[in-house]
Amino acid sequence: MRAMILAAGLGTRLWPLTADRAKAAVPFLNKPIIVHILEYLRRYGFTDVIINLHHQGESIRRIVGDGSAWGVRVFYSEEPEILGTGGALDKVRHLLQEGTFLVINGKIITDIDLHAVCDAHRRRAALATLVLMKNVRRERFSIVEVDGDGSIVRFGGMPSPAPDETPSDHAPLLFTGIQVVEPEIFDFIPRGVFSHTTVDVYPRAIASGRRIAAYIAEGQWYELSTLERYLNASLAFLHREGRSFLAGEGTVIEGDAEVRDSILWERVRIGRGARLRHCLIGDDVTIPAGSDLRRVAVVRAALCPSPPAGTIVGQNLLVPF
C-alpha cells in the first residue's frame, strides 16, 4: 500500500517558524516533523511515499532526499499553486490508482495503530475510512458527524464550549488527518482544480450513496499547525520526562539565565540573566542579556524583512502568541 503525506500547506498559523521552511520541516523534539511521519509510516510497512510540496518545498527535499535513509522510496509532487487536499490527490492519481492507499497530514505526531485502521477499513468495505478521535477538550477542530452504523454523514461546524464535567462519551469527533482510501475516490475528485476532500469530495460521495466509514481511534495525537499547539505538544512530551525545556544542538545558555517551558532550536544563545517562559526560539537567534520574554516566538529578523506581524528588536523578530 502506498502512502501520501500532505505537506504543501503555507504554514501561516505556525509563522514565523515557517519563514524559511515548510511546516513539515519544522523540528519537533529536535527532529523534523516529516521525519517523525516517515518513521511512523515505515514502522507499519509503508515503503512507497508521495509528498506534495508548495511553500518552501526545497526544505523538505533537503531533509528527506530519496527517502532511502528511512527505508522508503519517495515521490515528490510539486504544486506551483496550492491545490487543496483533493487537488493534491488528483495531481498524483496516476500513482494511486492501483490499489488502496493511505493519506496523512504532514503536521501531526501520533502513535495511532495503522494496522488496526487498515484492518477495519478492509472489513467495512468502505470507499474511505477516516480516522477520528474524541475532541474532549473541544478545541477548534471541525466536527465530524457519525451515524449509529459508523458511517460519516456530515462534516462541519465547530464545537461549543462545555462544562468540565461533560462526559467524554459526549465529546464531538474530530478528523485526525489520517485516512485509508480506495482508488474509486477519483470518480468524485474534480480534475485539474483546487478542491478539499472534506468539503468537495466526501460529501459528493456520501450523497451518491457511497460509504465513508469512521474509525474512532485511541492513543496519542498532536496537531502542530499553530504556535500554541506546537508548544503545548512539545511540552507534553518534555514534562513526561521531567524536563522543562528543550535546547537544540549548539545552543548555549549563559550564566544565570533562566529558561522554562520553552523550545530552543539550534545554535541559540541566551544571554546572562535572561528569563524565558513559554517561548519558541528559532535557529541562530541570540537573546540579549537581561531579556524577559513570555509567550513569544523569536526568529532572526533577516528571515522576514517585511513581517506581517510582530516587532523587530535588534537582530530579532518577536511574534507574541
N, C-alpha and C positions, 0 to 999 in steps of 0.2 A: 504494500500500500504506500502511495506517495503522500507527502505532507506539504502544505503550503504555509509559510509564515508571512502574515500581513505586516509589512514593515515600512510602508510608503507614507505613513502619516506625517503631518507637518510638525508635530511636537509642540504646538503652540502653547498648550497649558503647562508644559514642562520647561518652557523657556524661562531663564536664559541658559539652562543646562544644555539645551539643544541648539545653541547658537552656532556651534562648529561641528555638530554630529547629528546623525539620525537618532530618534528616540530609542530605537533598539540597540544603538551603540553606546548608550549611557551606561556607565558601570553601576552594578548593583552588588554590594559587598565585594568591591574590587574586581568584579568580573562583568564584562558587558552583558546586558540583558539577552542579546541574541545568542551568546554562548550558553547561558543558562538554558535557553529554549532548545538549542541544538543538542545539548547533553541530555535533556529531558526526552526529546524525541528518540534519540539513539538508544536510550535505555529500554524503550518499548519496540525496538526493532525497525524503526524507520531509517532507511538509508538513502532515499532519493528525496531531496527537499528543494522546493521552489521558494525563492524570496523575492517579493516585489520591492522596488526601490523608487524613491522620489526625492524627498528632502535629504540633502547630504548623503546620498546613497553610497558615495565612494567610501564613507567612513565604515560602512558595513562590509564592503568588498575588502578593505584593508584588514579587517579583523578576521573575516571568515575565509577569504580566498576560495579555493575549490572545495572546501569542506573536509578534505582528507584528514586534517588534524583531529577531527571528531568522528571519523569513520563514516562520513556521509558524502554523497555526491550532490553538489549544489548547482541549481539552475537559477539564473537571475532574470527577472523581468523588469526592465526599465520603464518607468511611467513618466514621460516628459510633462504630462498633465495628469494630476491625480485622478484616479478612476473610480474610487469608492470600492467597497468590498465586492460588490457584484461585478463591476467593471474589471477589477483585478483578476477575478476568476475567468471572465470572458477572454481576457488577453492571453491566457495560458490554457485555454480549453484543449488545445492540441496535445498538451502534456498530461491532461487529467481525464481524458475521455475513455481510457482503457479499463477503468475499474473504480471501486470505492476509494475515496481519498479523505484525508483529514486536513482541516484548516484551523490555524491557531493564530491569535493576535500576537503581534510582536511587542507587547507591552505588559505581559503578565509573568508572574512567578507562581508556580503551582506544583503540587505533588498528586494531583488527581490521577487516579488509576486509569490509564488509557486502554489497557486490556479489557477492563470491565466495561468501559464505554463502548468499545468496538464489539464486544460480545452482545451487549444489549441492543446495539444497532442491528446486528445480524438477526437476532431473534424477532425483532419487531417489524422487519420488512418495511421500513420507512424510507421515504425519499431522502430524508436527512434526520440526523439526531443531534440536537443541540444540548450541550452540557450546561445545566443551570445550577444555581446554588440559592439557598435562602439568604435573603438580604436582611439579616436580623437587626443590624444597626440602621436599616432604612437609609442607606446612603443614596446619593443621587445617581442611581443606575435605572435605566428604563425597565419597566415591569414587563414580564412575560407571563401571559395567562395560559393555564393548562387545564384541560378538562379531566374528568374522572378516569378516562381511559389512558391518560398520559400523553395525549396529543396536544400540541400547541395550537391555540385558537386565535391569539392576538398578541401583537407587540405594541408597546407604547404607554405613555403616562409615567409620572414619577411618583415614588412612594410618599405618602404624607407622614408627618411625624406621628409617633405613637408613644403611649406611656411606657416607661421602662419595664413595667410588669407584663406587657403584652407577650403571650407565649410565642416561642419561636415557630411553633407549628403554623401560626397565622402570618408569618413574615412573608412579604412578597418575594417573588422569584426574580433573579437577575440572570442574564446571559453572560457566561464566563469568557466568551470569545473562542471556545473550543467547539468544533462541530465535525461530525462524520457525515460525508455526503456521497450520494450516488451520482454517476455522470449524467443521469437523466435530468439533473437540475439545470443543465444548459438549455433545455427546452423552455425554461422560464426566465433566462437571463438575456436581456436585450443585447444585441451585438453592437460593439463599437461606441458605446455611450457610457457616461457616468451612471452608476446605479449602486444601491445598497441592498444587501441580502435581506435584512430585516424590514426594510421599507418597501422595496420594489420587487423582490424575488419571492421570498417565502409567502407573503400574503397572496400573491398570484397563484402559487402552487396550492395553498390551502383552499382558496376559492374554487379551484378546479377539482377539488376532491382528493388531492394527494396528501398523504400523512407526513407531517413534520413532528417527530417524536421528541419528547423531553426526557433527559436523563438527569435526575437530581443527585448531584454529587456531594460527597463529604471530603474533608481534607483541607489543606492549606491552599489559599488562592489570594493573590495580591495583584491589583491592577495599578499600574505605576504612571498613569497619564497626567497627574498633577504633582506639583511640588509637595503639597501636603501629603498625598498618598505615598509618594516616593519616600519621603522622610519617615512616615509612620511605619511603612513596611520594613524599611531598613532597621528602625529601632526595635521593632517586634523581634527580629532575629537577634539583634545585639543584646537586648535585655534578657533574652532566654539564656544567653551565655554569660550574663553578669557583667556585660560591658556597657559603657555609656556613650562611647563614640567610636568612630572608625577613621583611621588615618591610612591613606594610600602610600605607595612606595615613594620614598624620598621626601616625605613630609617631616617637618621639624617644628616642634612646639617648644618655644624658648622659655627659660626661667620659670616664673610663677604664673604663666598664662594658664587659664582655666577653660577647658572645653567640655561641654556636657550635651548629650542628646543631639549630636551633630555629626555630619558626614564630611570628611575632608578627602578630596581626591588626591592625585599625585603631585608631588613637588610643591606642596603648600608650605608656607612659613607663617607661623603665628608668633607675633612679637611679644616681648615681655609684658606681663601684666594685662594682656588682652583677655576679655571674657566673652565666650561664645555660648549661646543657648539656642537649641533648635535651629541650627544654621546648616546650609549646604554650600560648600566651598569648592569651586572648580579648580582644574589643573593650573599650576604655576601662579596661583594667587598669593600675594603677601598681605597679611593683615597687620597693619601698623601696631606698634606697642601702645598699650593703653586703650585699645578699641573696646567698645562694649556693644556687641551685636546680638540681636534676638530675632528669630523668625525671619531670616533674610537669606536669599541666595546670592552668592557673590561669584562673579567671573571677571576675567581681565577685560577692562573697558575696550581694549583693542579689538575684541571679537565683535563688538556691537557699536560701530562708530555713530550710528543714529538710532539709539534704542527707543522702542515704542513706549517703554515704561522704565521706572526705576530712576536711580540717581547715580551720577558718576562722581566718585570721590577719589581724587588722585588717579591711580592707575586701575581702579576697580569700578565695576558696575554693581550696585546693590539693588536688588529687587525684593521688596518685602512680600511675604505671603502669610 
